[in-house]
Amino acid sequence: MAVEDTTARRRGRRPGGQDTRTALIEAARVVFGESGFDGATVRAIATRAGVDAAMVNHWFGSKEGLFGQAILELPFDPRELLAELTAGPDDEFGQRIVRTFLTRWDGAGGDVFQALVRSVAGHEQAAQVLRGFFQSFFTKVIGDIGSDNIELRTTLCASQLVGMGMVRYVAKFEPMASSEIEPLVTAIAPTVQRYLTGKID
């Protein structure tokens, strides 16, 4: 009776279970660290994890989603966030962005944002990957609106949100640190809206 050769089967791709998700996160941390956000490909990450590339979309929706979970450890799914932000009038985009940002990070207690800042401040690779993420995310948002000068607008939006997070969660300047969300939305959203759709030159 022939002995079944199980070697190839053991070396095959992982099944699509929770262990696959964990393997993808571990592989992504290595590949993003080595190649940065732009240089890392879904195929390279999946190959390192020993799974089919389709599993990235299955578990994370996109490369951005995988990055958010593996590197930024975001308390939200970037895919869901994008859908939430684009659901409404373009002239209220600034309000939705500021309100959503504050609501999500407040819900995480601010600790996740503090950890992210420390990571970016201490590691150039992490800063490079974070820049790539913001560029990809806001390029999609601003491109859908139809605004010009996408690169500058993306940088301005990122500076506003990261700066707001620094003041509220890390430096904890008052009264912003303990303020309710809506007064901050009222104060900050018009600036973000101008960065998105207004005159910037």
PyMOL commands that place a pseudoatom at each C-alpha (Angstrom):
pseudoatom trace, name=CA, resn=MET, resi=1, chain=A, elem=C, hetatm=0, pos=[0.000, 0.000, 0.000]
pseudoatom trace, name=CA, resn=ALA, resi=2, chain=A, elem=C, hetatm=0, pos=[1.424, 3.355, -1.057]
pseudoatom trace, name=CA, resn=VAL, resi=3, chain=A, elem=C, hetatm=0, pos=[2.300, 5.814, 1.656]
pseudoatom trace, name=CA, resn=GLU, resi=4, chain=A, elem=C, hetatm=0, pos=[0.582, 9.156, 1.160]
pseudoatom trace, name=CA, resn=ASP, resi=5, chain=A, elem=C, hetatm=0, pos=[3.026, 11.989, 0.622]
pseudoatom trace, name=CA, resn=THR, resi=6, chain=A, elem=C, hetatm=0, pos=[1.856, 14.771, 2.937]
pseudoatom trace, name=CA, resn=THR, resi=7, chain=A, elem=C, hetatm=0, pos=[4.904, 16.992, 2.549]
pseudoatom trace, name=CA, resn=ALA, resi=8, chain=A, elem=C, hetatm=0, pos=[3.497, 19.094, -0.260]
pseudoatom trace, name=CA, resn=ARG, resi=9, chain=A, elem=C, hetatm=0, pos=[0.211, 19.393, 1.529]
pseudoatom trace, name=CA, resn=ARG, resi=10, chain=A, elem=C, hetatm=0, pos=[1.897, 20.594, 4.713]
pseudoatom trace, name=CA, resn=ARG, resi=11, chain=A, elem=C, hetatm=0, pos=[3.804, 23.167, 2.677]
pseudoatom trace, name=CA, resn=GLY, resi=12, chain=A, elem=C, hetatm=0, pos=[0.664, 24.388, 0.952]
pseudoatom trace, name=CA, resn=ARG, resi=13, chain=A, elem=C, hetatm=0, pos=[-1.326, 27.483, 1.734]
pseudoatom trace, name=CA, resn=ARG, resi=14, chain=A, elem=C, hetatm=0, pos=[-2.947, 27.967, 5.091]
pseudoatom trace, name=CA, resn=PRO, resi=15, chain=A, elem=C, hetatm=0, pos=[-6.697, 27.563, 5.440]
pseudoatom trace, name=CA, resn=GLY, resi=16, chain=A, elem=C, hetatm=0, pos=[-8.735, 30.770, 5.627]
pseudoatom trace, name=CA, resn=GLY, resi=17, chain=A, elem=C, hetatm=0, pos=[-9.151, 30.771, 9.406]
pseudoatom trace, name=CA, resn=GLN, resi=18, chain=A, elem=C, hetatm=0, pos=[-8.083, 33.055, 12.234]
pseudoatom trace, name=CA, resn=ASP, resi=19, chain=A, elem=C, hetatm=0, pos=[-4.537, 31.707, 12.007]
pseudoatom trace, name=CA, resn=THR, resi=20, chain=A, elem=C, hetatm=0, pos=[-4.432, 33.147, 8.488]
pseudoatom trace, name=CA, resn=ARG, resi=21, chain=A, elem=C, hetatm=0, pos=[-5.291, 36.595, 9.798]
pseudoatom trace, name=CA, resn=THR, resi=22, chain=A, elem=C, hetatm=0, pos=[-2.548, 36.365, 12.412]
pseudoatom trace, name=CA, resn=ALA, resi=23, chain=A, elem=C, hetatm=0, pos=[-0.032, 35.154, 9.836]
pseudoatom trace, name=CA, resn=LEU, resi=24, chain=A, elem=C, hetatm=0, pos=[-0.876, 38.063, 7.533]
pseudoatom trace, name=CA, resn=ILE, resi=25, chain=A, elem=C, hetatm=0, pos=[-0.444, 40.618, 10.315]
pseudoatom trace, name=CA, resn=GLU, resi=26, chain=A, elem=C, hetatm=0, pos=[2.940, 39.160, 11.267]
pseudoatom trace, name=CA, resn=ALA, resi=27, chain=A, elem=C, hetatm=0, pos=[4.072, 39.048, 7.642]
pseudoatom trace, name=CA, resn=ALA, resi=28, chain=A, elem=C, hetatm=0, pos=[2.820, 42.567, 6.996]
pseudoatom trace, name=CA, resn=ARG, resi=29, chain=A, elem=C, hetatm=0, pos=[4.864, 43.989, 9.856]
pseudoatom trace, name=CA, resn=VAL, resi=30, chain=A, elem=C, hetatm=0, pos=[7.996, 42.542, 8.295]
pseudoatom trace, name=CA, resn=VAL, resi=31, chain=A, elem=C, hetatm=0, pos=[7.242, 43.528, 4.697]
pseudoatom trace, name=CA, resn=PHE, resi=32, chain=A, elem=C, hetatm=0, pos=[6.016, 47.040, 5.540]
pseudoatom trace, name=CA, resn=GLY, resi=33, chain=A, elem=C, hetatm=0, pos=[9.105, 47.534, 7.677]
pseudoatom trace, name=CA, resn=GLU, resi=34, chain=A, elem=C, hetatm=0, pos=[11.394, 46.414, 4.874]
pseudoatom trace, name=CA, resn=SER, resi=35, chain=A, elem=C, hetatm=0, pos=[9.668, 48.062, 1.913]
pseudoatom trace, name=CA, resn=GLY, resi=36, chain=A, elem=C, hetatm=0, pos=[7.512, 50.888, 3.277]
pseudoatom trace, name=CA, resn=PHE, resi=37, chain=A, elem=C, hetatm=0, pos=[3.849, 51.311, 2.422]
pseudoatom trace, name=CA, resn=ASP, resi=38, chain=A, elem=C, hetatm=0, pos=[4.301, 51.983, -1.305]
pseudoatom trace, name=CA, resn=GLY, resi=39, chain=A, elem=C, hetatm=0, pos=[6.903, 49.257, -1.839]
pseudoatom trace, name=CA, resn=ALA, resi=40, chain=A, elem=C, hetatm=0, pos=[5.020, 46.544, 0.013]
pseudoatom trace, name=CA, resn=THR, resi=41, chain=A, elem=C, hetatm=0, pos=[2.691, 44.499, -2.189]
pseudoatom trace, name=CA, resn=VAL, resi=42, chain=A, elem=C, hetatm=0, pos=[-0.241, 42.334, -1.230]
pseudoatom trace, name=CA, resn=ARG, resi=43, chain=A, elem=C, hetatm=0, pos=[1.361, 39.431, -3.070]
pseudoatom trace, name=CA, resn=ALA, resi=44, chain=A, elem=C, hetatm=0, pos=[4.650, 39.761, -1.175]
pseudoatom trace, name=CA, resn=ILE, resi=45, chain=A, elem=C, hetatm=0, pos=[2.855, 39.850, 2.172]
pseudoatom trace, name=CA, resn=ALA, resi=46, chain=A, elem=C, hetatm=0, pos=[0.657, 36.897, 1.298]
pseudoatom trace, name=CA, resn=THR, resi=47, chain=A, elem=C, hetatm=0, pos=[3.632, 34.890, 0.055]
pseudoatom trace, name=CA, resn=ARG, resi=48, chain=A, elem=C, hetatm=0, pos=[5.535, 35.501, 3.258]
pseudoatom trace, name=CA, resn=ALA, resi=49, chain=A, elem=C, hetatm=0, pos=[2.459, 34.442, 5.255]
pseudoatom trace, name=CA, resn=GLY, resi=50, chain=A, elem=C, hetatm=0, pos=[2.005, 31.339, 3.109]
pseudoatom trace, name=CA, resn=VAL, resi=51, chain=A, elem=C, hetatm=0, pos=[-1.530, 32.216, 2.050]
pseudoatom trace, name=CA, resn=ASP, resi=52, chain=A, elem=C, hetatm=0, pos=[-3.372, 33.229, -1.079]
pseudoatom trace, name=CA, resn=ALA, resi=53, chain=A, elem=C, hetatm=0, pos=[-3.312, 36.964, -1.838]
pseudoatom trace, name=CA, resn=ALA, resi=54, chain=A, elem=C, hetatm=0, pos=[-7.120, 36.984, -1.844]
pseudoatom trace, name=CA, resn=MET, resi=55, chain=A, elem=C, hetatm=0, pos=[-7.001, 36.457, 1.926]
pseudoatom trace, name=CA, resn=VAL, resi=56, chain=A, elem=C, hetatm=0, pos=[-5.797, 40.049, 2.368]
pseudoatom trace, name=CA, resn=ASN, resi=57, chain=A, elem=C, hetatm=0, pos=[-9.039, 41.381, 0.934]
pseudoatom trace, name=CA, resn=HIS, resi=58, chain=A, elem=C, hetatm=0, pos=[-11.031, 38.742, 2.781]
pseudoatom trace, name=CA, resn=TRP, resi=59, chain=A, elem=C, hetatm=0, pos=[-9.701, 39.713, 6.205]
pseudoatom trace, name=CA, resn=PHE, resi=60, chain=A, elem=C, hetatm=0, pos=[-8.731, 43.362, 5.801]
pseudoatom trace, name=CA, resn=GLY, resi=61, chain=A, elem=C, hetatm=0, pos=[-10.435, 44.700, 2.676]
pseudoatom trace, name=CA, resn=SER, resi=62, chain=A, elem=C, hetatm=0, pos=[-7.268, 46.211, 1.199]
pseudoatom trace, name=CA, resn=LYS, resi=63, chain=A, elem=C, hetatm=0, pos=[-3.583, 46.835, 1.743]
pseudoatom trace, name=CA, resn=GLU, resi=64, chain=A, elem=C, hetatm=0, pos=[-4.568, 49.990, 3.644]
pseudoatom trace, name=CA, resn=GLY, resi=65, chain=A, elem=C, hetatm=0, pos=[-6.771, 47.950, 5.944]
pseudoatom trace, name=CA, resn=LEU, resi=66, chain=A, elem=C, hetatm=0, pos=[-4.004, 45.451, 6.624]
pseudoatom trace, name=CA, resn=PHE, resi=67, chain=A, elem=C, hetatm=0, pos=[-1.580, 48.284, 7.302]
pseudoatom trace, name=CA, resn=GLY, resi=68, chain=A, elem=C, hetatm=0, pos=[-4.007, 49.885, 9.713]
pseudoatom trace, name=CA, resn=GLN, resi=69, chain=A, elem=C, hetatm=0, pos=[-4.296, 46.691, 11.734]
pseudoatom trace, name=CA, resn=ALA, resi=70, chain=A, elem=C, hetatm=0, pos=[-0.671, 45.520, 11.518]
pseudoatom trace, name=CA, resn=ILE, resi=71, chain=A, elem=C, hetatm=0, pos=[1.304, 48.746, 11.831]
pseudoatom trace, name=CA, resn=LEU, resi=72, chain=A, elem=C, hetatm=0, pos=[-0.915, 51.561, 13.022]
pseudoatom trace, name=CA, resn=GLU, resi=73, chain=A, elem=C, hetatm=0, pos=[-3.089, 49.258, 15.139]
pseudoatom trace, name=CA, resn=LEU, resi=74, chain=A, elem=C, hetatm=0, pos=[-5.992, 51.563, 14.348]
pseudoatom trace, name=CA, resn=PRO, resi=75, chain=A, elem=C, hetatm=0, pos=[-9.138, 51.226, 16.459]
pseudoatom trace, name=CA, resn=PHE, resi=76, chain=A, elem=C, hetatm=0, pos=[-11.191, 51.152, 13.239]
pseudoatom trace, name=CA, resn=ASP, resi=77, chain=A, elem=C, hetatm=0, pos=[-11.263, 49.608, 9.780]
pseudoatom trace, name=CA, resn=PRO, resi=78, chain=A, elem=C, hetatm=0, pos=[-10.020, 52.188, 7.225]
pseudoatom trace, name=CA, resn=ARG, resi=79, chain=A, elem=C, hetatm=0, pos=[-12.409, 50.715, 4.659]
pseudoatom trace, name=CA, resn=GLU, resi=80, chain=A, elem=C, hetatm=0, pos=[-15.414, 51.362, 6.923]
pseudoatom trace, name=CA, resn=LEU, resi=81, chain=A, elem=C, hetatm=0, pos=[-14.053, 54.780, 7.828]
pseudoatom trace, name=CA, resn=LEU, resi=82, chain=A, elem=C, hetatm=0, pos=[-13.798, 55.804, 4.172]
pseudoatom trace, name=CA, resn=ALA, resi=83, chain=A, elem=C, hetatm=0, pos=[-17.376, 54.701, 3.543]
pseudoatom trace, name=CA, resn=GLU, resi=84, chain=A, elem=C, hetatm=0, pos=[-18.538, 56.672, 6.584]
pseudoatom trace, name=CA, resn=LEU, resi=85, chain=A, elem=C, hetatm=0, pos=[-16.722, 59.830, 5.548]
pseudoatom trace, name=CA, resn=THR, resi=86, chain=A, elem=C, hetatm=0, pos=[-18.002, 59.785, 1.979]
pseudoatom trace, name=CA, resn=ALA, resi=87, chain=A, elem=C, hetatm=0, pos=[-21.652, 59.326, 3.029]
pseudoatom trace, name=CA, resn=GLY, resi=88, chain=A, elem=C, hetatm=0, pos=[-22.925, 62.886, 2.935]
pseudoatom trace, name=CA, resn=PRO, resi=89, chain=A, elem=C, hetatm=0, pos=[-22.621, 66.297, 1.239]
pseudoatom trace, name=CA, resn=ASP, resi=90, chain=A, elem=C, hetatm=0, pos=[-19.153, 67.397, 0.144]
pseudoatom trace, name=CA, resn=ASP, resi=91, chain=A, elem=C, hetatm=0, pos=[-19.529, 70.721, 1.985]
pseudoatom trace, name=CA, resn=GLU, resi=92, chain=A, elem=C, hetatm=0, pos=[-19.842, 68.829, 5.285]
pseudoatom trace, name=CA, resn=PHE, resi=93, chain=A, elem=C, hetatm=0, pos=[-16.765, 66.692, 4.709]
pseudoatom trace, name=CA, resn=GLY, resi=94, chain=A, elem=C, hetatm=0, pos=[-14.695, 68.645, 7.234]
pseudoatom trace, name=CA, resn=GLN, resi=95, chain=A, elem=C, hetatm=0, pos=[-17.273, 68.111, 9.953]
pseudoatom trace, name=CA, resn=ARG, resi=96, chain=A, elem=C, hetatm=0, pos=[-17.461, 64.378, 9.303]
pseudoatom trace, name=CA, resn=ILE, resi=97, chain=A, elem=C, hetatm=0, pos=[-13.686, 63.989, 9.302]
pseudoatom trace, name=CA, resn=VAL, resi=98, chain=A, elem=C, hetatm=0, pos=[-13.084, 65.890, 12.549]
pseudoatom trace, name=CA, resn=ARG, resi=99, chain=A, elem=C, hetatm=0, pos=[-16.059, 64.332, 14.343]
pseudoatom trace, name=CA, resn=THR, resi=100, chain=A, elem=C, hetatm=0, pos=[-15.167, 60.801, 13.226]
pseudoatom trace, name=CA, resn=PHE, resi=101, chain=A, elem=C, hetatm=0, pos=[-11.488, 61.195, 14.080]
pseudoatom trace, name=CA, resn=LEU, resi=102, chain=A, elem=C, hetatm=0, pos=[-12.221, 62.469, 17.589]
pseudoatom trace, name=CA, resn=THR, resi=103, chain=A, elem=C, hetatm=0, pos=[-14.978, 59.940, 18.232]
pseudoatom trace, name=CA, resn=ARG, resi=104, chain=A, elem=C, hetatm=0, pos=[-12.861, 56.962, 17.218]
pseudoatom trace, name=CA, resn=TRP, resi=105, chain=A, elem=C, hetatm=0, pos=[-9.735, 58.021, 19.091]
pseudoatom trace, name=CA, resn=ASP, resi=106, chain=A, elem=C, hetatm=0, pos=[-11.716, 59.051, 22.178]
pseudoatom trace, name=CA, resn=GLY, resi=107, chain=A, elem=C, hetatm=0, pos=[-13.313, 55.611, 22.094]
pseudoatom trace, name=CA, resn=ALA, resi=108, chain=A, elem=C, hetatm=0, pos=[-9.843, 54.065, 22.209]
pseudoatom trace, name=CA, resn=GLY, resi=109, chain=A, elem=C, hetatm=0, pos=[-8.999, 56.203, 25.235]
pseudoatom trace, name=CA, resn=GLY, resi=110, chain=A, elem=C, hetatm=0, pos=[-6.268, 58.094, 23.426]
pseudoatom trace, name=CA, resn=ASP, resi=111, chain=A, elem=C, hetatm=0, pos=[-3.736, 55.413, 24.374]
pseudoatom trace, name=CA, resn=VAL, resi=112, chain=A, elem=C, hetatm=0, pos=[-3.534, 54.019, 20.862]
pseudoatom trace, name=CA, resn=PHE, resi=113, chain=A, elem=C, hetatm=0, pos=[-2.774, 57.457, 19.450]
pseudoatom trace, name=CA, resn=GLN, resi=114, chain=A, elem=C, hetatm=0, pos=[-0.047, 57.988, 22.030]
pseudoatom trace, name=CA, resn=ALA, resi=115, chain=A, elem=C, hetatm=0, pos=[1.517, 54.646, 21.111]
pseudoatom trace, name=CA, resn=LEU, resi=116, chain=A, elem=C, hetatm=0, pos=[1.377, 55.556, 17.423]
pseudoatom trace, name=CA, resn=VAL, resi=117, chain=A, elem=C, hetatm=0, pos=[3.119, 58.882, 18.036]
pseudoatom trace, name=CA, resn=ARG, resi=118, chain=A, elem=C, hetatm=0, pos=[5.874, 57.195, 20.016]
pseudoatom trace, name=CA, resn=SER, resi=119, chain=A, elem=C, hetatm=0, pos=[6.365, 54.638, 17.264]
pseudoatom trace, name=CA, resn=VAL, resi=120, chain=A, elem=C, hetatm=0, pos=[6.577, 57.261, 14.536]
pseudoatom trace, name=CA, resn=ALA, resi=121, chain=A, elem=C, hetatm=0, pos=[8.865, 59.522, 16.581]
pseudoatom trace, name=CA, resn=GLY, resi=122, chain=A, elem=C, hetatm=0, pos=[11.295, 56.694, 17.295]
pseudoatom trace, name=CA, resn=HIS, resi=123, chain=A, elem=C, hetatm=0, pos=[11.394, 54.899, 13.948]
pseudoatom trace, name=CA, resn=GLU, resi=124, chain=A, elem=C, hetatm=0, pos=[11.847, 56.511, 10.542]
pseudoatom trace, name=CA, resn=GLN, resi=125, chain=A, elem=C, hetatm=0, pos=[10.395, 53.437, 8.839]
pseudoatom trace, name=CA, resn=ALA, resi=126, chain=A, elem=C, hetatm=0, pos=[7.197, 53.796, 10.835]
pseudoatom trace, name=CA, resn=ALA, resi=127, chain=A, elem=C, hetatm=0, pos=[7.024, 57.481, 9.907]
pseudoatom trace, name=CA, resn=GLN, resi=128, chain=A, elem=C, hetatm=0, pos=[7.527, 56.589, 6.245]
pseudoatom trace, name=CA, resn=VAL, resi=129, chain=A, elem=C, hetatm=0, pos=[4.752, 54.032, 6.353]
pseudoatom trace, name=CA, resn=LEU, resi=130, chain=A, elem=C, hetatm=0, pos=[2.413, 56.453, 8.148]
pseudoatom trace, name=CA, resn=ARG, resi=131, chain=A, elem=C, hetatm=0, pos=[3.035, 59.095, 5.489]
pseudoatom trace, name=CA, resn=GLY, resi=132, chain=A, elem=C, hetatm=0, pos=[2.226, 56.561, 2.806]
pseudoatom trace, name=CA, resn=PHE, resi=133, chain=A, elem=C, hetatm=0, pos=[-1.002, 55.641, 4.550]
pseudoatom trace, name=CA, resn=PHE, resi=134, chain=A, elem=C, hetatm=0, pos=[-2.204, 59.237, 4.856]
pseudoatom trace, name=CA, resn=GLN, resi=135, chain=A, elem=C, hetatm=0, pos=[-1.295, 59.939, 1.246]
pseudoatom trace, name=CA, resn=SER, resi=136, chain=A, elem=C, hetatm=0, pos=[-3.203, 56.905, 0.017]
pseudoatom trace, name=CA, resn=PHE, resi=137, chain=A, elem=C, hetatm=0, pos=[-6.224, 57.533, 2.235]
pseudoatom trace, name=CA, resn=PHE, resi=138, chain=A, elem=C, hetatm=0, pos=[-6.669, 61.257, 1.628]
pseudoatom trace, name=CA, resn=THR, resi=139, chain=A, elem=C, hetatm=0, pos=[-5.779, 61.016, -2.059]
pseudoatom trace, name=CA, resn=LYS, resi=140, chain=A, elem=C, hetatm=0, pos=[-8.836, 58.790, -2.405]
pseudoatom trace, name=CA, resn=VAL, resi=141, chain=A, elem=C, hetatm=0, pos=[-11.043, 61.156, -0.390]
pseudoatom trace, name=CA, resn=ILE, resi=142, chain=A, elem=C, hetatm=0, pos=[-9.896, 64.340, -2.132]
pseudoatom trace, name=CA, resn=GLY, resi=143, chain=A, elem=C, hetatm=0, pos=[-9.820, 62.731, -5.560]
pseudoatom trace, name=CA, resn=ASP, resi=144, chain=A, elem=C, hetatm=0, pos=[-13.457, 61.706, -5.233]
pseudoatom trace, name=CA, resn=ILE, resi=145, chain=A, elem=C, hetatm=0, pos=[-14.411, 65.292, -4.382]
pseudoatom trace, name=CA, resn=GLY, resi=146, chain=A, elem=C, hetatm=0, pos=[-12.663, 66.532, -7.519]
pseudoatom trace, name=CA, resn=SER, resi=147, chain=A, elem=C, hetatm=0, pos=[-10.384, 69.086, -5.860]
pseudoatom trace, name=CA, resn=ASP, resi=148, chain=A, elem=C, hetatm=0, pos=[-7.070, 70.071, -7.406]
pseudoatom trace, name=CA, resn=ASN, resi=149, chain=A, elem=C, hetatm=0, pos=[-3.596, 70.107, -5.793]
pseudoatom trace, name=CA, resn=ILE, resi=150, chain=A, elem=C, hetatm=0, pos=[-4.266, 66.759, -4.116]
pseudoatom trace, name=CA, resn=GLU, resi=151, chain=A, elem=C, hetatm=0, pos=[-0.785, 66.297, -2.656]
pseudoatom trace, name=CA, resn=LEU, resi=152, chain=A, elem=C, hetatm=0, pos=[-0.764, 69.614, -0.792]
pseudoatom trace, name=CA, resn=ARG, resi=153, chain=A, elem=C, hetatm=0, pos=[-4.346, 69.195, 0.407]
pseudoatom trace, name=CA, resn=THR, resi=154, chain=A, elem=C, hetatm=0, pos=[-3.507, 65.708, 1.678]
pseudoatom trace, name=CA, resn=THR, resi=155, chain=A, elem=C, hetatm=0, pos=[-0.558, 67.034, 3.672]
pseudoatom trace, name=CA, resn=LEU, resi=156, chain=A, elem=C, hetatm=0, pos=[-2.588, 69.883, 5.123]
pseudoatom trace, name=CA, resn=CYS, resi=157, chain=A, elem=C, hetatm=0, pos=[-5.383, 67.524, 6.234]
pseudoatom trace, name=CA, resn=ALA, resi=158, chain=A, elem=C, hetatm=0, pos=[-2.898, 65.136, 7.802]
pseudoatom trace, name=CA, resn=SER, resi=159, chain=A, elem=C, hetatm=0, pos=[-1.156, 67.980, 9.643]
pseudoatom trace, name=CA, resn=GLN, resi=160, chain=A, elem=C, hetatm=0, pos=[-4.461, 69.171, 11.082]
pseudoatom trace, name=CA, resn=LEU, resi=161, chain=A, elem=C, hetatm=0, pos=[-5.563, 65.748, 12.318]
pseudoatom trace, name=CA, resn=VAL, resi=162, chain=A, elem=C, hetatm=0, pos=[-2.197, 64.657, 13.683]
pseudoatom trace, name=CA, resn=GLY, resi=163, chain=A, elem=C, hetatm=0, pos=[-1.677, 68.029, 15.337]
pseudoatom trace, name=CA, resn=MET, resi=164, chain=A, elem=C, hetatm=0, pos=[-5.133, 67.879, 16.888]
pseudoatom trace, name=CA, resn=GLY, resi=165, chain=A, elem=C, hetatm=0, pos=[-4.374, 64.402, 18.215]
pseudoatom trace, name=CA, resn=MET, resi=166, chain=A, elem=C, hetatm=0, pos=[-1.053, 65.532, 19.648]
pseudoatom trace, name=CA, resn=VAL, resi=167, chain=A, elem=C, hetatm=0, pos=[-2.645, 68.404, 21.557]
pseudoatom trace, name=CA, resn=ARG, resi=168, chain=A, elem=C, hetatm=0, pos=[-5.627, 66.396, 22.825]
pseudoatom trace, name=CA, resn=TYR, resi=169, chain=A, elem=C, hetatm=0, pos=[-4.061, 63.024, 23.660]
pseudoatom trace, name=CA, resn=VAL, resi=170, chain=A, elem=C, hetatm=0, pos=[-0.310, 63.511, 24.100]
pseudoatom trace, name=CA, resn=ALA, resi=171, chain=A, elem=C, hetatm=0, pos=[0.473, 67.075, 25.243]
pseudoatom trace, name=CA, resn=LYS, resi=172, chain=A, elem=C, hetatm=0, pos=[-3.051, 67.328, 26.722]
pseudoatom trace, name=CA, resn=PHE, resi=173, chain=A, elem=C, hetatm=0, pos=[-3.372, 71.083, 26.399]
pseudoatom trace, name=CA, resn=GLU, resi=174, chain=A, elem=C, hetatm=0, pos=[-6.475, 72.464, 28.039]
pseudoatom trace, name=CA, resn=PRO, resi=175, chain=A, elem=C, hetatm=0, pos=[-9.219, 73.132, 27.238]
pseudoatom trace, name=CA, resn=MET, resi=176, chain=A, elem=C, hetatm=0, pos=[-8.860, 70.911, 24.162]
pseudoatom trace, name=CA, resn=ALA, resi=177, chain=A, elem=C, hetatm=0, pos=[-7.830, 67.845, 26.168]
pseudoatom trace, name=CA, resn=SER, resi=178, chain=A, elem=C, hetatm=0, pos=[-11.088, 67.699, 28.119]
pseudoatom trace, name=CA, resn=SER, resi=179, chain=A, elem=C, hetatm=0, pos=[-13.424, 69.439, 25.689]
pseudoatom trace, name=CA, resn=GLU, resi=180, chain=A, elem=C, hetatm=0, pos=[-16.573, 67.805, 24.371]
pseudoatom trace, name=CA, resn=ILE, resi=181, chain=A, elem=C, hetatm=0, pos=[-16.334, 66.759, 20.733]
pseudoatom trace, name=CA, resn=GLU, resi=182, chain=A, elem=C, hetatm=0, pos=[-18.915, 69.074, 19.144]
pseudoatom trace, name=CA, resn=PRO, resi=183, chain=A, elem=C, hetatm=0, pos=[-17.285, 72.390, 20.172]
pseudoatom trace, name=CA, resn=LEU, resi=184, chain=A, elem=C, hetatm=0, pos=[-14.044, 71.125, 18.614]
pseudoatom trace, name=CA, resn=VAL, resi=185, chain=A, elem=C, hetatm=0, pos=[-15.875, 70.109, 15.453]
pseudoatom trace, name=CA, resn=THR, resi=186, chain=A, elem=C, hetatm=0, pos=[-17.352, 73.608, 15.222]
pseudoatom trace, name=CA, resn=ALA, resi=187, chain=A, elem=C, hetatm=0, pos=[-13.935, 75.222, 15.685]
pseudoatom trace, name=CA, resn=ILE, resi=188, chain=A, elem=C, hetatm=0, pos=[-11.754, 72.943, 13.554]
pseudoatom trace, name=CA, resn=ALA, resi=189, chain=A, elem=C, hetatm=0, pos=[-13.975, 71.586, 10.781]
pseudoatom trace, name=CA, resn=PRO, resi=190, chain=A, elem=C, hetatm=0, pos=[-14.038, 74.812, 8.704]
pseudoatom trace, name=CA, resn=THR, resi=191, chain=A, elem=C, hetatm=0, pos=[-10.246, 74.681, 8.416]
pseudoatom trace, name=CA, resn=VAL, resi=192, chain=A, elem=C, hetatm=0, pos=[-10.289, 71.037, 7.324]
pseudoatom trace, name=CA, resn=GLN, resi=193, chain=A, elem=C, hetatm=0, pos=[-13.079, 71.838, 4.855]
pseudoatom trace, name=CA, resn=ARG, resi=194, chain=A, elem=C, hetatm=0, pos=[-10.984, 74.610, 3.318]
pseudoatom trace, name=CA, resn=TYR, resi=195, chain=A, elem=C, hetatm=0, pos=[-8.066, 72.210, 2.973]
pseudoatom trace, name=CA, resn=LEU, resi=196, chain=A, elem=C, hetatm=0, pos=[-10.371, 69.795, 1.145]
pseudoatom trace, name=CA, resn=THR, resi=197, chain=A, elem=C, hetatm=0, pos=[-12.350, 72.043, -1.149]
pseudoatom trace, name=CA, resn=GLY, resi=198, chain=A, elem=C, hetatm=0, pos=[-11.401, 75.703, -0.645]
pseudoatom trace, name=CA, resn=LYS, resi=199, chain=A, elem=C, hetatm=0, pos=[-8.719, 78.023, -1.974]
pseudoatom trace, name=CA, resn=ILE, resi=200, chain=A, elem=C, hetatm=0, pos=[-5.280, 77.150, -0.600]
pseudoatom trace, name=CA, resn=ASP, resi=201, chain=A, elem=C, hetatm=0, pos=[-2.917, 79.196, -2.768]
for i in range(1, 201): cmd.bond("trace and resi %d" % i, "trace and resi %d" % (i + 1))
show_as sticks, trace
zoom trace
